[in-house]
Amino acid sequence: MDLGYLSVLLFNGLVNGAFYALLSLGLAIIFGVMRVVNFAHGAFYMLGAFAAYLLLQQAGIPFWPALLIAPLAVGLGGAVCERLLLRRLYTLDPLYSFLLTFGLTIFIQDAMRLRFGIQGQPYPLPGELASSVSLGLVSYPAYRLFVIAFSLAVCVAVWYVIERTRLGMVVRAATERTELTRALGIDVDRWITGVFAFGIALAALAGVLAAPMRNVSPLMGSELIILTFAVVVIGGLGSIAGAVAAGFLAGLLASVGAIFDPAIENVIVFALMAVILLVRPAGLFGSQEAA
């Protein structure tokens, strides 16, 4: 097999893994603290892409400011949803939260379809990253290399916050031992809105990064959300490190599978999930309590 072709496939796997990692990271943080399976995560990913698109089309704000503004705006919208909707269901069966976020997904997608139609809208590459970079065997688009590097930097920064700051200590304790954390006198509930908004902002950030690579469309989130849930299960429900590691692993495995048969590119991720659940139901990095 040509080494250049293999290198391109592996880099493509890292790019896909970067999106899986950011989306899974947000899902893992939300589930870890709130025990809510947020099915609307893909819709907020799509809103991040549309926010960047509208900032450019309506206000002339280019990619780099949008990379900050769009996640903040969508994260704020997520905080409003948590305060007005999700907060009313915490005392009920978790199935109600799942159904609410599923309904929210349908509402957001249909609202965007009514406004923009189903056809995707193009978003231009930032001029600074429109070229290719020579990597020896192949030349690879500079923007895709930026996506890999930027996503890794964000994941490392989130890890640092979770592992090295007081805020992270509370989030980590609430993720691993929610009831024990409450018993020690820490008000976990006061952090919930911020944690949910932060998880949503990570999804929106992934959407902004995806906009120059994929057409911005109302259904772009539905294409990723199921795979993202599989990645979260592989890494371990509520595990921050597991979400990142499983995200990049899933991206690479899907690309390796495409070498043999493009039809199994996505199937291999679900096959891995099935094997992990049989061998270790808590996931690669998950706790038995979360399982």
Beta strands, then each sheet from edge to edge (+ up, - down):
strand 1: 132-134
strand 2: 139-141
sheet 1: 1+ 2-
end
